[in-house]
């Protein structure tokens, strides 16, 4: 009963669903969101460069302070 035939909330196709959205629609939405995130990141870096600040590309690393 867990893979019951229901309609996808996005495309309205009757498919076995885990949630309310079918797998192809979930992938499409995920790709769209990641593309938007990349665009926002690029715009933010461009604005920082306009103000003379060089953005750090290293993720997850904290800057070391002199007092440590």
PyMOL Python script that loads the backbone (N, CA, C, O; Angstrom):
from pymol import cmd

cmd.read_pdbstr("""\
ATOM      1  N   UNK A   1       0.817  -1.201   0.000  1.00  0.00           N
ATOM      2  CA  UNK A   1       0.000   0.000   0.000  1.00  0.00           C
ATOM      3  C   UNK A   1       0.863   1.269   0.000  1.00  0.00           C
ATOM      4  O   UNK A   1       0.358   2.369  -0.225  1.00  0.00           O
ATOM      5  N   UNK A   2       2.187   1.106   0.258  1.00  0.00           N
ATOM      6  CA  UNK A   2       3.041   2.283   0.297  1.00  0.00           C
ATOM      7  C   UNK A   2       3.276   2.886  -1.086  1.00  0.00           C
ATOM      8  O   UNK A   2       3.489   4.094  -1.191  1.00  0.00           O
ATOM      9  N   UNK A   3       3.243   2.079  -2.153  1.00  0.00           N
ATOM     10  CA  UNK A   3       3.406   2.582  -3.509  1.00  0.00           C
ATOM     11  C   UNK A   3       2.067   2.646  -4.224  1.00  0.00           C
ATOM     12  O   UNK A   3       1.923   2.138  -5.337  1.00  0.00           O
ATOM     13  N   UNK A   4       1.118   3.251  -3.602  1.00  0.00           N
ATOM     14  CA  UNK A   4      -0.235   3.385  -4.125  1.00  0.00           C
ATOM     15  C   UNK A   4      -0.237   4.311  -5.349  1.00  0.00           C
ATOM     16  O   UNK A   4       0.524   5.278  -5.392  1.00  0.00           O
ATOM     17  N   UNK A   5      -1.085   4.022  -6.341  1.00  0.00           N
ATOM     18  CA  UNK A   5      -1.185   4.863  -7.533  1.00  0.00           C
ATOM     19  C   UNK A   5      -1.892   6.169  -7.178  1.00  0.00           C
ATOM     20  O   UNK A   5      -3.085   6.183  -6.877  1.00  0.00           O
ATOM     21  N   UNK A   6      -1.146   7.249  -7.216  1.00  0.00           N
ATOM     22  CA  UNK A   6      -1.699   8.579  -6.971  1.00  0.00           C
ATOM     23  C   UNK A   6      -1.221   9.493  -8.079  1.00  0.00           C
ATOM     24  O   UNK A   6      -0.320   9.136  -8.839  1.00  0.00           O
ATOM     25  N   UNK A   7      -1.820  10.672  -8.176  1.00  0.00           N
ATOM     26  CA  UNK A   7      -1.409  11.634  -9.190  1.00  0.00           C
ATOM     27  C   UNK A   7      -0.344  12.565  -8.627  1.00  0.00           C
ATOM     28  O   UNK A   7      -0.424  13.027  -7.488  1.00  0.00           O
ATOM     29  N   UNK A   8       0.653  12.822  -9.461  1.00  0.00           N
ATOM     30  CA  UNK A   8       1.718  13.761  -9.111  1.00  0.00           C
ATOM     31  C   UNK A   8       1.122  15.167  -9.020  1.00  0.00           C
ATOM     32  O   UNK A   8       0.283  15.540  -9.840  1.00  0.00           O
ATOM     33  N   UNK A   9       1.548  15.940  -8.034  1.00  0.00           N
ATOM     34  CA  UNK A   9       1.020  17.300  -7.864  1.00  0.00           C
ATOM     35  C   UNK A   9       1.543  18.259  -8.930  1.00  0.00           C
ATOM     36  O   UNK A   9       0.977  19.337  -9.114  1.00  0.00           O
ATOM     37  N   UNK A  10       2.619  17.885  -9.638  1.00  0.00           N
ATOM     38  CA  UNK A  10       3.200  18.753 -10.660  1.00  0.00           C
ATOM     39  C   UNK A  10       2.663  18.416 -12.050  1.00  0.00           C
ATOM     40  O   UNK A  10       2.117  19.278 -12.738  1.00  0.00           O
ATOM     41  N   UNK A  11       2.824  17.150 -12.459  1.00  0.00           N
ATOM     42  CA  UNK A  11       2.468  16.772 -13.831  1.00  0.00           C
ATOM     43  C   UNK A  11       1.133  16.032 -13.939  1.00  0.00           C
ATOM     44  O   UNK A  11       0.650  15.815 -15.050  1.00  0.00           O
ATOM     45  N   UNK A  12       0.536  15.647 -12.838  1.00  0.00           N
ATOM     46  CA  UNK A  12      -0.765  14.966 -12.764  1.00  0.00           C
ATOM     47  C   UNK A  12      -0.776  13.581 -13.402  1.00  0.00           C
ATOM     48  O   UNK A  12      -1.840  13.084 -13.771  1.00  0.00           O
ATOM     49  N   UNK A  13       0.397  12.947 -13.540  1.00  0.00           N
ATOM     50  CA  UNK A  13       0.450  11.575 -14.036  1.00  0.00           C
ATOM     51  C   UNK A  13       0.192  10.626 -12.877  1.00  0.00           C
ATOM     52  O   UNK A  13       0.670  10.848 -11.764  1.00  0.00           O
ATOM     53  N   UNK A  14      -0.564   9.570 -13.141  1.00  0.00           N
ATOM     54  CA  UNK A  14      -0.832   8.567 -12.115  1.00  0.00           C
ATOM     55  C   UNK A  14       0.355   7.612 -12.046  1.00  0.00           C
ATOM     56  O   UNK A  14       0.567   6.812 -12.957  1.00  0.00           O
ATOM     57  N   UNK A  15       1.119   7.698 -10.977  1.00  0.00           N
ATOM     58  CA  UNK A  15       2.292   6.850 -10.768  1.00  0.00           C
ATOM     59  C   UNK A  15       2.395   6.482  -9.297  1.00  0.00           C
ATOM     60  O   UNK A  15       1.787   7.135  -8.449  1.00  0.00           O
ATOM     61  N   UNK A  16       3.167   5.430  -8.986  1.00  0.00           N
ATOM     62  CA  UNK A  16       3.402   5.124  -7.567  1.00  0.00           C
ATOM     63  C   UNK A  16       4.265   6.230  -6.955  1.00  0.00           C
ATOM     64  O   UNK A  16       5.355   6.518  -7.450  1.00  0.00           O
ATOM     65  N   UNK A  17       3.785   6.835  -5.901  1.00  0.00           N
ATOM     66  CA  UNK A  17       4.489   7.966  -5.298  1.00  0.00           C
ATOM     67  C   UNK A  17       4.937   7.649  -3.884  1.00  0.00           C
ATOM     68  O   UNK A  17       4.247   6.938  -3.153  1.00  0.00           O
ATOM     69  N   UNK A  18       6.103   8.180  -3.493  1.00  0.00           N
ATOM     70  CA  UNK A  18       6.551   8.110  -2.111  1.00  0.00           C
ATOM     71  C   UNK A  18       6.014   9.318  -1.363  1.00  0.00           C
ATOM     72  O   UNK A  18       5.605   9.222  -0.206  1.00  0.00           O
ATOM     73  N   UNK A  19       6.023  10.455  -2.044  1.00  0.00           N
ATOM     74  CA  UNK A  19       5.486  11.692  -1.490  1.00  0.00           C
ATOM     75  C   UNK A  19       4.384  12.170  -2.410  1.00  0.00           C
ATOM     76  O   UNK A  19       3.603  11.359  -2.908  1.00  0.00           O
ATOM     77  N   UNK A  20       4.306  13.454  -2.644  1.00  0.00           N
ATOM     78  CA  UNK A  20       3.281  13.986  -3.521  1.00  0.00           C
ATOM     79  C   UNK A  20       3.767  14.282  -4.924  1.00  0.00           C
ATOM     80  O   UNK A  20       2.988  14.697  -5.782  1.00  0.00           O
ATOM     81  N   UNK A  21       5.088  14.064  -5.170  1.00  0.00           N
ATOM     82  CA  UNK A  21       5.680  14.411  -6.461  1.00  0.00           C
ATOM     83  C   UNK A  21       6.416  13.194  -7.010  1.00  0.00           C
ATOM     84  O   UNK A  21       7.100  12.492  -6.264  1.00  0.00           O
ATOM     85  N   UNK A  22       6.279  12.938  -8.321  1.00  0.00           N
ATOM     86  CA  UNK A  22       6.951  11.796  -8.944  1.00  0.00           C
ATOM     87  C   UNK A  22       8.455  12.065  -9.085  1.00  0.00           C
ATOM     88  O   UNK A  22       8.898  13.211  -9.004  1.00  0.00           O
ATOM     89  N   UNK A  23       9.228  11.002  -9.297  1.00  0.00           N
ATOM     90  CA  UNK A  23      10.688  11.106  -9.387  1.00  0.00           C
ATOM     91  C   UNK A  23      11.162  12.053 -10.498  1.00  0.00           C
ATOM     92  O   UNK A  23      12.028  12.887 -10.233  1.00  0.00           O
ATOM     93  N   UNK A  24      10.633  11.965 -11.741  1.00  0.00           N
ATOM     94  CA  UNK A  24      11.101  12.889 -12.782  1.00  0.00           C
ATOM     95  C   UNK A  24      10.856  14.364 -12.429  1.00  0.00           C
ATOM     96  O   UNK A  24      11.694  15.217 -12.720  1.00  0.00           O
ATOM     97  N   UNK A  25       9.730  14.657 -11.815  1.00  0.00           N
ATOM     98  CA  UNK A  25       9.440  16.040 -11.423  1.00  0.00           C
ATOM     99  C   UNK A  25      10.364  16.491 -10.297  1.00  0.00           C
ATOM    100  O   UNK A  25      10.805  17.640 -10.278  1.00  0.00           O
ATOM    101  N   UNK A  26      10.660  15.586  -9.354  1.00  0.00           N
ATOM    102  CA  UNK A  26      11.585  15.924  -8.272  1.00  0.00           C
ATOM    103  C   UNK A  26      12.956  16.265  -8.832  1.00  0.00           C
ATOM    104  O   UNK A  26      13.578  17.235  -8.398  1.00  0.00           O
ATOM    105  N   UNK A  27      13.438  15.475  -9.796  1.00  0.00           N
ATOM    106  CA  UNK A  27      14.743  15.736 -10.406  1.00  0.00           C
ATOM    107  C   UNK A  27      14.751  17.074 -11.143  1.00  0.00           C
ATOM    108  O   UNK A  27      15.715  17.834 -11.045  1.00  0.00           O
ATOM    109  N   UNK A  28      13.681  17.361 -11.877  1.00  0.00           N
ATOM    110  CA  UNK A  28      13.591  18.617 -12.621  1.00  0.00           C
ATOM    111  C   UNK A  28      13.629  19.812 -11.671  1.00  0.00           C
ATOM    112  O   UNK A  28      14.327  20.794 -11.925  1.00  0.00           O
ATOM    113  N   UNK A  29      12.882  19.724 -10.587  1.00  0.00           N
ATOM    114  CA  UNK A  29      12.838  20.804  -9.598  1.00  0.00           C
ATOM    115  C   UNK A  29      14.202  20.963  -8.935  1.00  0.00           C
ATOM    116  O   UNK A  29      14.660  22.085  -8.717  1.00  0.00           O
ATOM    117  N   UNK A  30      14.852  19.852  -8.614  1.00  0.00           N
ATOM    118  CA  UNK A  30      16.172  19.891  -7.985  1.00  0.00           C
ATOM    119  C   UNK A  30      17.193  20.563  -8.904  1.00  0.00           C
ATOM    120  O   UNK A  30      17.971  21.406  -8.456  1.00  0.00           O
ATOM    121  N   UNK A  31      17.194  20.190 -10.199  1.00  0.00           N
ATOM    122  CA  UNK A  31      18.123  20.804 -11.158  1.00  0.00           C
ATOM    123  C   UNK A  31      17.864  22.298 -11.284  1.00  0.00           C
ATOM    124  O   UNK A  31      18.804  23.092 -11.336  1.00  0.00           O
ATOM    125  N   UNK A  32      16.592  22.682 -11.333  1.00  0.00           N
ATOM    126  CA  UNK A  32      16.224  24.091 -11.440  1.00  0.00           C
ATOM    127  C   UNK A  32      16.705  24.872 -10.218  1.00  0.00           C
ATOM    128  O   UNK A  32      17.223  25.980 -10.349  1.00  0.00           O
ATOM    129  N   UNK A  33      16.535  24.295  -9.038  1.00  0.00           N
ATOM    130  CA  UNK A  33      16.951  24.962  -7.806  1.00  0.00           C
ATOM    131  C   UNK A  33      18.466  25.113  -7.750  1.00  0.00           C
ATOM    132  O   UNK A  33      18.965  26.160  -7.338  1.00  0.00           O
ATOM    133  N   UNK A  34      19.198  24.093  -8.153  1.00  0.00           N
ATOM    134  CA  UNK A  34      20.660  24.160  -8.115  1.00  0.00           C
ATOM    135  C   UNK A  34      21.177  25.181  -9.126  1.00  0.00           C
ATOM    136  O   UNK A  34      22.161  25.871  -8.860  1.00  0.00           O
ATOM    137  N   UNK A  35      20.529  25.282 -10.270  1.00  0.00           N
ATOM    138  CA  UNK A  35      20.914  26.290 -11.255  1.00  0.00           C
ATOM    139  C   UNK A  35      20.679  27.686 -10.719  1.00  0.00           C
ATOM    140  O   UNK A  35      21.505  28.576 -10.921  1.00  0.00           O
ATOM    141  N   UNK A  36      19.565  27.887 -10.038  1.00  0.00           N
ATOM    142  CA  UNK A  36      19.267  29.184  -9.426  1.00  0.00           C
ATOM    143  C   UNK A  36      20.273  29.522  -8.349  1.00  0.00           C
ATOM    144  O   UNK A  36      20.672  30.678  -8.208  1.00  0.00           O
ATOM    145  N   UNK A  37      20.688  28.521  -7.585  1.00  0.00           N
ATOM    146  CA  UNK A  37      21.666  28.735  -6.527  1.00  0.00           C
ATOM    147  C   UNK A  37      23.006  29.165  -7.129  1.00  0.00           C
ATOM    148  O   UNK A  37      23.670  30.050  -6.588  1.00  0.00           O
ATOM    149  N   UNK A  38      23.404  28.552  -8.233  1.00  0.00           N
ATOM    150  CA  UNK A  38      24.657  28.911  -8.886  1.00  0.00           C
ATOM    151  C   UNK A  38      24.590  30.344  -9.415  1.00  0.00           C
ATOM    152  O   UNK A  38      25.568  31.086  -9.316  1.00  0.00           O
ATOM    153  N   UNK A  39      23.449  30.737  -9.974  1.00  0.00           N
ATOM    154  CA  UNK A  39      23.286  32.102 -10.476  1.00  0.00           C
ATOM    155  C   UNK A  39      23.384  33.119  -9.350  1.00  0.00           C
ATOM    156  O   UNK A  39      24.024  34.159  -9.504  1.00  0.00           O
ATOM    157  N   UNK A  40      22.759  32.827  -8.229  1.00  0.00           N
ATOM    158  CA  UNK A  40      22.794  33.736  -7.082  1.00  0.00           C
ATOM    159  C   UNK A  40      24.217  33.858  -6.555  1.00  0.00           C
ATOM    160  O   UNK A  40      24.662  34.955  -6.219  1.00  0.00           O
ATOM    161  N   UNK A  41      24.937  32.736  -6.478  1.00  0.00           N
ATOM    162  CA  UNK A  41      26.319  32.757  -6.002  1.00  0.00           C
ATOM    163  C   UNK A  41      27.190  33.618  -6.925  1.00  0.00           C
ATOM    164  O   UNK A  41      28.008  34.406  -6.452  1.00  0.00           O
ATOM    165  N   UNK A  42      27.010  33.464  -8.239  1.00  0.00           N
ATOM    166  CA  UNK A  42      27.796  34.240  -9.196  1.00  0.00           C
ATOM    167  C   UNK A  42      27.496  35.733  -9.063  1.00  0.00           C
ATOM    168  O   UNK A  42      28.411  36.555  -9.116  1.00  0.00           O
ATOM    169  N   UNK A  43      26.226  36.087  -8.892  1.00  0.00           N
ATOM    170  CA  UNK A  43      25.857  37.492  -8.717  1.00  0.00           C
ATOM    171  C   UNK A  43      26.443  38.061  -7.437  1.00  0.00           C
ATOM    172  O   UNK A  43      26.912  39.199  -7.421  1.00  0.00           O
ATOM    173  N   UNK A  44      26.423  37.279  -6.363  1.00  0.00           N
ATOM    174  CA  UNK A  44      26.963  37.738  -5.082  1.00  0.00           C
ATOM    175  C   UNK A  44      28.465  37.971  -5.188  1.00  0.00           C
ATOM    176  O   UNK A  44      28.971  38.970  -4.677  1.00  0.00           O
ATOM    177  N   UNK A  45      29.182  37.064  -5.845  1.00  0.00           N
ATOM    178  CA  UNK A  45      30.623  37.232  -6.008  1.00  0.00           C
ATOM    179  C   UNK A  45      30.937  38.451  -6.865  1.00  0.00           C
ATOM    180  O   UNK A  45      31.905  39.164  -6.601  1.00  0.00           O
ATOM    181  N   UNK A  46      30.129  38.691  -7.884  1.00  0.00           N
ATOM    182  CA  UNK A  46      30.323  39.851  -8.750  1.00  0.00           C
ATOM    183  C   UNK A  46      30.159  41.147  -7.955  1.00  0.00           C
ATOM    184  O   UNK A  46      30.948  42.079  -8.109  1.00  0.00           O
ATOM    185  N   UNK A  47      29.133  41.201  -7.107  1.00  0.00           N
ATOM    186  CA  UNK A  47      28.900  42.387  -6.276  1.00  0.00           C
ATOM    187  C   UNK A  47      30.032  42.590  -5.275  1.00  0.00           C
ATOM    188  O   UNK A  47      30.454  43.722  -5.039  1.00  0.00           O
ATOM    189  N   UNK A  48      30.524  41.507  -4.690  1.00  0.00           N
ATOM    190  CA  UNK A  48      31.636  41.626  -3.751  1.00  0.00           C
ATOM    191  C   UNK A  48      32.879  42.168  -4.447  1.00  0.00           C
ATOM    192  O   UNK A  48      33.590  43.004  -3.890  1.00  0.00           O
ATOM    193  N   UNK A  49      33.139  41.697  -5.655  1.00  0.00           N
ATOM    194  CA  UNK A  49      34.305  42.174  -6.401  1.00  0.00           C
ATOM    195  C   UNK A  49      34.180  43.656  -6.733  1.00  0.00           C
ATOM    196  O   UNK A  49      35.184  44.369  -6.756  1.00  0.00           O
ATOM    197  N   UNK A  50      32.956  44.133  -6.990  1.00  0.00           N
ATOM    198  CA  UNK A  50      32.737  45.559  -7.255  1.00  0.00           C
ATOM    199  C   UNK A  50      33.173  46.409  -6.076  1.00  0.00           C
ATOM    200  O   UNK A  50      33.657  47.528  -6.249  1.00  0.00           O
ATOM    201  N   UNK A  51      32.997  45.863  -4.862  1.00  0.00           N
ATOM    202  CA  UNK A  51      33.322  46.599  -3.646  1.00  0.00           C
ATOM    203  C   UNK A  51      34.739  46.311  -3.160  1.00  0.00           C
ATOM    204  O   UNK A  51      35.117  46.732  -2.067  1.00  0.00           O
ATOM    205  N   UNK A  52      35.521  45.598  -3.963  1.00  0.00           N
ATOM    206  CA  UNK A  52      36.914  45.349  -3.627  1.00  0.00           C
ATOM    207  C   UNK A  52      37.154  44.204  -2.667  1.00  0.00           C
ATOM    208  O   UNK A  52      38.229  44.112  -2.075  1.00  0.00           O
ATOM    209  N   UNK A  53      36.185  43.338  -2.501  1.00  0.00           N
ATOM    210  CA  UNK A  53      36.333  42.196  -1.601  1.00  0.00           C
ATOM    211  C   UNK A  53      36.471  40.941  -2.456  1.00  0.00           C
ATOM    212  O   UNK A  53      35.645  40.675  -3.328  1.00  0.00           O
ATOM    213  N   UNK A  54      37.532  40.171  -2.192  1.00  0.00           N
ATOM    214  CA  UNK A  54      37.727  38.931  -2.928  1.00  0.00           C
ATOM    215  C   UNK A  54      37.044  37.804  -2.165  1.00  0.00           C
ATOM    216  O   UNK A  54      37.416  37.520  -1.027  1.00  0.00           O
ATOM    217  N   UNK A  55      36.054  37.157  -2.768  1.00  0.00           N
ATOM    218  CA  UNK A  55      35.339  36.079  -2.071  1.00  0.00           C
ATOM    219  C   UNK A  55      36.218  34.847  -1.900  1.00  0.00           C
ATOM    220  O   UNK A  55      37.017  34.515  -2.777  1.00  0.00           O
ATOM    221  N   UNK A  56      36.063  34.164  -0.751  1.00  0.00           N
ATOM    222  CA  UNK A  56      36.771  32.913  -0.486  1.00  0.00           C
ATOM    223  C   UNK A  56      36.071  31.789  -1.217  1.00  0.00           C
ATOM    224  O   UNK A  56      34.857  31.628  -1.089  1.00  0.00           O
ATOM    225  N   UNK A  57      36.802  31.023  -1.967  1.00  0.00           N
ATOM    226  CA  UNK A  57      36.214  29.897  -2.704  1.00  0.00           C
ATOM    227  C   UNK A  57      36.268  28.612  -1.897  1.00  0.00           C
ATOM    228  O   UNK A  57      35.603  27.638  -2.251  1.00  0.00           O
ATOM    229  N   UNK A  58      37.044  28.585  -0.824  1.00  0.00           N
ATOM    230  CA  UNK A  58      37.183  27.368  -0.025  1.00  0.00           C
ATOM    231  C   UNK A  58      35.987  27.226   0.893  1.00  0.00           C
ATOM    232  O   UNK A  58      35.752  28.070   1.758  1.00  0.00           O
ATOM    233  N   UNK A  59      35.233  26.154   0.702  1.00  0.00           N
ATOM    234  CA  UNK A  59      34.039  25.933   1.521  1.00  0.00           C
ATOM    235  C   UNK A  59      34.422  25.231   2.811  1.00  0.00           C
ATOM    236  O   UNK A  59      35.309  24.378   2.832  1.00  0.00           O
ATOM    237  N   UNK A  60      33.752  25.597   3.870  1.00  0.00           N
ATOM    238  CA  UNK A  60      33.884  24.886   5.119  1.00  0.00           C
ATOM    239  C   UNK A  60      35.102  25.225   5.949  1.00  0.00           C
ATOM    240  O   UNK A  60      35.198  24.773   7.090  1.00  0.00           O
ATOM    241  N   UNK A  61      36.034  25.997   5.429  1.00  0.00           N
ATOM    242  CA  UNK A  61      37.219  26.356   6.197  1.00  0.00           C
ATOM    243  C   UNK A  61      36.995  27.691   6.873  1.00  0.00           C
ATOM    244  O   UNK A  61      36.553  28.658   6.253  1.00  0.00           O
ATOM    245  N   UNK A  62      37.307  27.723   8.144  1.00  0.00           N
ATOM    246  CA  UNK A  62      37.193  28.967   8.887  1.00  0.00           C
ATOM    247  C   UNK A  62      38.539  29.676   8.841  1.00  0.00           C
ATOM    248  O   UNK A  62      39.591  29.036   8.855  1.00  0.00           O
ATOM    249  N   UNK A  63      38.496  30.979   8.787  1.00  0.00           N
ATOM    250  CA  UNK A  63      39.733  31.747   8.791  1.00  0.00           C
ATOM    251  C   UNK A  63      40.361  31.690  10.174  1.00  0.00           C
ATOM    252  O   UNK A  63      39.679  31.789  11.193  1.00  0.00           O
ATOM    253  N   UNK A  64      41.676  31.528  10.183  1.00  0.00           N
ATOM    254  CA  UNK A  64      42.383  31.497  11.458  1.00  0.00           C
ATOM    255  C   UNK A  64      42.621  32.923  11.919  1.00  0.00           C
ATOM    256  O   UNK A  64      42.974  33.796  11.126  1.00  0.00           O
ATOM    257  N   UNK A  65      42.425  33.146  13.199  1.00  0.00           N
ATOM    258  CA  UNK A  65      42.658  34.471  13.756  1.00  0.00           C
ATOM    259  C   UNK A  65      44.064  34.535  14.316  1.00  0.00           C
ATOM    260  O   UNK A  65      44.659  33.502  14.623  1.00  0.00           O
ATOM    261  N   UNK A  66      44.604  35.743  14.453  1.00  0.00           N
ATOM    262  CA  UNK A  66      45.968  35.916  14.931  1.00  0.00           C
ATOM    263  C   UNK A  66      46.108  35.543  16.395  1.00  0.00           C
ATOM    264  O   UNK A  66      47.191  35.131  16.811  1.00  0.00           O
ATOM    265  N   UNK A  67      45.071  35.669  17.182  1.00  0.00           N
ATOM    266  CA  UNK A  67      45.118  35.421  18.612  1.00  0.00           C
ATOM    267  C   UNK A  67      45.214  33.958  18.999  1.00  0.00           C
ATOM    268  O   UNK A  67      45.429  33.658  20.173  1.00  0.00           O
ATOM    269  N   UNK A  68      45.070  33.081  18.105  1.00  0.00           N
ATOM    270  CA  UNK A  68      45.077  31.644  18.436  1.00  0.00           C
ATOM    271  C   UNK A  68      46.443  31.101  18.477  1.00  0.00           C
ATOM    272  O   UNK A  68      46.627  29.913  18.740  1.00  0.00           O
TER     273      UNK A  68
END
""", "prot")
cmd.dss("prot")
cmd.show_as("cartoon", "prot")
cmd.util.cbc("prot")
cmd.orient("prot")
